[in-house]
């Protein structure tokens, strides 16, 4: 049996296997079998994005109604931002439901190869990687120009509360949908684990980067590095926890810094395809490359984490 002692993200009780989860497989190969189930995979991906669109439209419609008819506000408001974050957060249970329905795999296995959310891994990732990512993001903001708007104190407080509560859940929702469900779907289409990892990383990274609506080389490049790093880290650690931590720190830091600097959040989001990036947009990418290299180095002997080979039955 392969030694796990040098994997900082492993925990002692991971020898207990979730029922009906295939043994000794890497995270992205859990859906793999004798048949590649490509048709079922396309159905899963279509339903995933359809769900995201429906959740977004419903949440934004409710927020817009409250803003317009109750609060008397228009444009980009904290409530609209909260609605967008909530729509993404709903991808967590929705992705689990799709996995259970389409593949018959227990919903909780989407967390990790251990079949649960490894809180110890979260704590270690936050302590080890959080400060580095916070620093490089702050440097990037210092070097990036942006238009200012006169946010009210109430709006700033509201954005801060949303950033601390819903933004981490929104980041997690993206991870469960893309680096979780979709990575597993695409990663199961090939005959081998390496080719599956390459295809899964490439498809999820490129597709979701383009989904953000910009072709500017600096901004698009930052997305490619961010989502590529999340996919590689998910593959190597055998779960979504580290990717969730990094994505949450990335997004929370961005919104807190943006509001602290009174940047035009709504304008930047609505005109994302028109904004011209600068090399400063790639500063956080350098930090993500270092973090990914560290994760790869710590798994160089053990290889990617796998579902436990010993059944609890």
C-alpha positions in Angstrom: 0.0 0.0 0.0 1.3 3.5 -0.9 2.6 5.5 2.0 0.7 8.7 2.9 2.9 10.0 5.6 4.4 12.8 3.5 1.0 14.2 2.3 0.1 17.1 4.6 -3.5 17.0 3.3 -4.1 13.4 4.4 -5.8 12.5 7.7 -5.6 9.2 9.6 -9.2 8.2 9.3 -9.3 8.4 5.5 -9.1 4.5 5.4 -12.9 4.4 5.8 -14.5 4.3 2.4 -17.8 5.8 1.4 -20.1 3.0 0.2 -20.5 2.6 -3.6 -17.4 4.8 -4.3 -14.9 2.9 -6.3 -11.7 2.1 -4.4 -8.2 3.3 -5.2 -9.2 6.0 -7.7 -8.0 9.5 -8.1 -10.6 12.3 -7.4 -11.4 12.9 -11.1 -11.8 9.2 -11.9 -14.7 8.3 -9.6 -17.2 8.3 -12.5 -14.9 6.3 -14.8 -15.9 2.7 -15.7 -16.1 0.2 -18.5 -18.2 2.7 -20.4 -17.2 6.3 -20.7 -20.8 7.6 -20.4 -20.0 10.7 -22.6 -23.7 11.3 -23.2 -24.5 11.3 -19.5 -21.6 13.6 -19.0 -22.9 16.2 -21.4 -26.3 16.0 -19.7 -24.6 16.7 -16.4 -22.7 19.7 -17.8 -25.8 21.1 -19.5 -27.9 20.7 -16.3 -25.1 22.3 -14.2 -25.0 25.5 -16.3 -28.7 25.5 -16.7 -29.0 25.4 -13.0 -26.6 28.2 -12.6 -28.5 30.4 -15.0 -31.9 29.6 -13.4 -30.5 30.3 -9.9 -29.0 33.5 -11.0 -32.1 34.8 -12.7 -34.4 33.9 -9.8 -32.1 35.4 -7.1 -31.4 38.6 -9.2 -35.2 39.0 -9.9 -36.0 38.8 -6.2 -33.2 41.3 -5.4 -34.2 43.7 -8.1 -37.9 43.6 -7.0 -36.9 44.4 -3.4 -34.4 47.1 -4.5 -36.9 48.8 -6.8 -40.2 48.5 -5.0 -39.2 48.5 -1.4 -35.8 50.3 -1.1 -36.3 52.5 -4.1 -32.8 51.7 -5.6 -31.5 50.8 -9.0 -28.2 49.8 -10.4 -25.6 47.6 -8.7 -26.5 47.4 -5.0 -25.3 45.2 -2.1 -28.5 43.2 -2.4 -27.8 42.5 -6.1 -24.3 41.4 -5.2 -25.7 39.1 -2.5 -28.1 37.6 -5.0 -25.3 36.7 -7.4 -23.3 35.2 -4.6 -26.3 33.2 -3.3 -26.9 31.8 -6.8 -23.3 30.5 -7.0 -23.6 29.0 -3.5 -26.6 27.0 -4.5 -24.3 25.0 -6.8 -23.0 23.2 -3.8 -26.1 21.1 -3.0 -27.2 21.2 -6.7 -23.9 19.6 -7.9 -24.2 16.9 -5.2 -27.7 16.2 -6.3 -26.6 15.8 -9.9 -23.8 13.4 -8.9 -26.2 11.3 -6.9 -28.9 11.3 -9.6 -26.8 10.8 -12.7 -24.0 8.6 -11.4 -25.4 7.0 -8.2 -22.4 8.2 -6.2 -23.1 9.4 -2.6 -23.4 13.2 -2.6 -20.8 13.6 0.2 -18.1 12.1 -2.0 -18.0 15.3 -4.0 -16.1 16.9 -1.0 -13.1 14.6 -1.3 -11.8 11.1 -1.8 -12.3 10.6 1.9 -16.1 11.1 1.4 -16.3 14.1 3.7 -15.2 17.7 4.0 -11.7 17.6 5.6 -11.8 20.5 8.0 -8.2 19.8 9.1 -7.1 20.3 5.5 -9.0 23.6 5.4 -7.2 24.9 8.5 -3.7 24.0 7.3 -4.4 25.4 3.8 -5.6 28.7 5.4 -2.6 29.0 7.7 0.0 28.0 5.1 -1.3 29.6 1.9 -3.8 32.3 3.1 -1.2 35.0 4.0 0.8 34.6 0.8 -2.3 34.9 -1.4 -3.5 37.9 0.6 -0.2 39.7 0.1 0.1 39.2 -3.6 -3.6 40.2 -4.1 -2.9 43.4 -2.1 0.1 44.2 -4.2 -1.9 43.6 -7.4 -4.6 46.1 -6.2 -1.9 48.7 -5.4 -0.6 48.5 -8.9 -3.9 48.4 -10.7 -5.7 51.7 -11.4 -9.5 51.8 -11.0 -12.3 54.3 -11.0 -13.7 55.4 -7.6 -17.3 55.9 -6.6 -18.8 57.5 -3.4 -20.2 54.4 -1.6 -22.3 55.2 1.4 -21.3 53.9 4.8 -24.3 51.6 4.9 -23.3 50.1 1.5 -19.7 49.6 2.6 -20.9 47.8 5.7 -23.3 45.7 3.6 -20.6 44.7 1.2 -18.3 43.8 4.1 -20.9 41.5 5.6 -21.7 39.9 2.2 -18.0 39.5 1.7 -17.5 37.7 5.0 -20.6 35.4 4.7 -21.8 34.8 1.2 -18.7 35.4 -0.9 -16.8 32.3 0.5 -19.9 30.2 -0.2 -20.1 31.6 -3.7 -16.4 30.6 -4.3 -17.1 27.2 -2.9 -20.1 26.9 -5.2 -17.9 27.5 -8.2 -15.5 24.8 -7.0 -18.1 22.2 -6.4 -19.7 22.9 -9.8 -16.5 23.2 -11.9 -13.6 21.5 -10.1 -16.0 19.0 -8.5 -18.8 17.8 -10.8 -17.5 18.9 -14.2 -13.9 17.9 -13.5 -15.1 14.4 -12.6 -17.4 14.2 -15.6 -14.7 15.2 -18.1 -11.9 13.4 -16.3 -13.9 10.1 -16.7 -14.0 10.3 -20.5 -10.5 9.0 -21.1 -9.0 5.6 -20.7 -6.3 6.6 -18.2 -6.0 8.8 -15.1 -3.3 11.1 -16.5 -5.1 11.8 -19.8 -8.3 12.3 -17.8 -6.6 14.8 -15.5 -5.1 16.7 -18.4 -8.5 16.8 -20.3 -10.4 17.7 -17.2 -8.0 20.5 -16.2 -7.9 21.9 -19.7 -11.7 21.9 -20.4 -12.8 23.3 -17.0 -10.1 25.9 -17.0 -10.6 27.2 -20.5 -14.4 27.0 -20.5 -14.9 28.8 -17.2 -12.2 31.4 -18.0 -14.0 32.3 -21.2 -17.3 32.2 -19.3 -16.1 35.4 -17.5 -16.5 37.4 -20.6 -13.1 38.9 -21.4 -10.5 38.2 -24.1 -8.0 40.8 -22.7 -4.7 38.8 -22.4 -3.8 40.0 -18.9 -7.3 39.5 -17.4 -7.9 36.3 -19.2 -4.5 35.1 -18.3 -5.2 35.7 -14.6 -8.4 33.6 -14.9 -6.6 30.8 -16.7 -3.9 30.6 -13.9 -6.5 30.9 -11.2 -8.8 28.1 -12.5 -6.0 26.0 -13.7 -4.3 26.1 -10.3 -7.6 25.2 -8.6 -8.0 22.2 -10.9 -4.5 20.9 -10.4 -4.7 21.3 -6.7 -8.0 19.5 -6.5 -6.5 16.6 -8.5 -3.3 16.4 -6.4 -5.0 16.7 -3.0 -8.0 14.5 -3.8 -10.6 17.0 -2.8 -12.0 20.5 -3.0 -11.0 21.8 0.4 -7.7 23.6 -0.6 -9.2 25.0 -3.8 -12.2 26.3 -1.8 -9.9 28.0 0.7 -7.8 29.6 -2.0 -10.8 30.7 -4.1 -12.5 32.1 -1.0 -9.5 34.0 0.2 -9.0 35.3 -3.4 -12.6 36.6 -3.7 -13.1 37.8 -0.2 -9.8 39.8 -0.3 -10.8 41.2 -3.7 -14.2 42.5 -2.5 -12.9 43.9 0.8 -10.0 45.7 -0.9 -12.3 47.0 -3.7 -14.8 48.5 -1.3 -12.0 49.8 1.0 -10.6 51.6 -2.0 -14.1 52.7 -3.1 -13.7 51.1 -6.5 -16.6 50.8 -9.0 -17.6 47.2 -8.4 -20.7 47.3 -10.5 -19.1 49.0 -13.4 -16.1 46.7 -13.4 -18.4 43.6 -13.5 -20.8 45.0 -16.1 -17.9 46.2 -18.4 -15.6 43.3 -17.8 -15.3 42.6 -21.5 -14.2 46.2 -22.2 -11.6 46.6 -19.4 -8.0 46.7 -20.5 -5.8 44.7 -18.2 -2.2 45.4 -17.2 0.7 43.2 -16.1 -0.4 44.0 -12.5 -3.4 41.6 -13.1 -0.9 38.8 -13.2 0.7 39.5 -9.8 -1.7 37.3 -7.9 -1.1 34.6 -10.5 2.5 34.4 -9.5 1.4 33.6 -5.9 -0.9 30.9 -7.2 1.8 29.3 -9.3 4.0 29.1 -6.1 1.2 27.6 -4.1 0.5 25.0 -6.9 4.2 24.1 -7.0 4.2 23.6 -3.2 1.2 21.3 -3.4 2.8 19.4 -6.3 6.1 19.1 -4.4 4.4 17.7 -1.3 2.6 15.0 -3.4 5.6 14.1 -5.5 6.2 10.7 -3.7 2.6 9.7 -2.9 1.0 11.0 -6.1 -2.5 12.3 -6.3 -4.7 11.2 -3.3 -7.0 8.3 -4.0 -10.2 6.9 -2.6 -9.4 4.4 0.2 -8.8 0.9 -0.9 -10.1 -0.6 2.4 -13.8 -0.9 2.7 -15.6 -0.3 6.0 -17.9 -3.2 5.3 
